[in-house]
Amino acid sequence: MVQTGLSPERLTLAGAELDDEAGFDQVTLSAPARRFHVKQAARMRT
């Protein structure tokens, strides 16, 4: 399900802002998710 207001462009800009603020090494998949208040998916147990 897509969050309302989230688009590839907004996520790209968020990643660029994180890079400017904290450096490229700090840009992870979870960092923009936190910025947009999106919960991480549960990990599946195998």
Long-range contacts (C-beta under 8 A, 24 or more apart in sequence): 3-36, 3-38, 6-36, 6-38, 10-36, 11-36
